[in-house]
Amino acid sequence: MSEPSFELLPGAAGSSVILHVPHSARTIPAGVRAGIVLDDAALERELDHITDAHTAGLAQAAAELAGVTPWRFVNRLSRLVVDPERFPDEREEMLAVGMGAVYTRTTHRGVLREEPIDPGPLVERYFRPYARAMTEAVAGRLAATGRAVVIDVHSYPSRALPYELHGAGPRPPVCLGTDAFHTPAGLTAAARAAFAGCGETGLDSPFGGTYVPLEFYGTDARVEALMVEIRRDLYMTEPGGPAGPGADRLAAALAALVDAAGR
């Protein structure tokens, strides 16, 4: 592969914040592409819908604007290879629509991969190394600063897509995904304040929850986590189009959150 599966971009030694960008890339290795049944044009359309376009750029801009540079963990492969934020087993609710760790269905519930398939090889090749590296990144922040704050950077379409299990709820400009154990009230409040100039901020709709490596999940309160879901019409042309002027304002808001969360 010409590109690594993921990349940890170092921040300041004293920063506790990791900006996690799992869904920004479109790259699919040739060997993985061979298992996807869509023709090239249909695959490009699917990538337009499923990719959190420009979120790596937003995270980079926020890191450059922040008073203390956060760490960044960026997926360099499309989530159509594996989705590193899914459970790799029956705990994953998105299995109901063919979107576990290895997707078999598209955003419009069409066939992506012929079933039955064995997800094991893709999970071993891509999912587990990613999870180990993210675990190590969080452990590194804990060792260096005594805490770790994982801020997931996502985006979502202004109109619900057929795959969404909870698409009937509110779709605010900024949705904050929270976890009862890992998202303290102060972190949520800091996010609301940081994004106040970007429009209404909602909680856990249409997407909820956070990403925490399983080694720490539900057991280590020193690991804080928040998911930031930005509605795509705020900063880009949907679906899959270029970023617009709204991106600068969102990057500044994300930088403000980084600085508040790192205190």
Secondary structure by P-SEA (a helix, b strand, c coil): cccccbbbbbcccccccccccccccccccaaaaaaccccaaaaaaaaacccccaaaaaaaaaaaaccbbbbbbbbcccccccccccccccccccccccccccccccccccccccccccaaaaaaaccaaaaaaaaaaaaaaaacccbbbbbbbbcccccccccccccccccccbbbbbbcccccaaaaaaaaaaacccccccccccbbbbbcccccccccccbbbbbbbbcccccccccccccccaaaaaaaaaaaaaaaaac
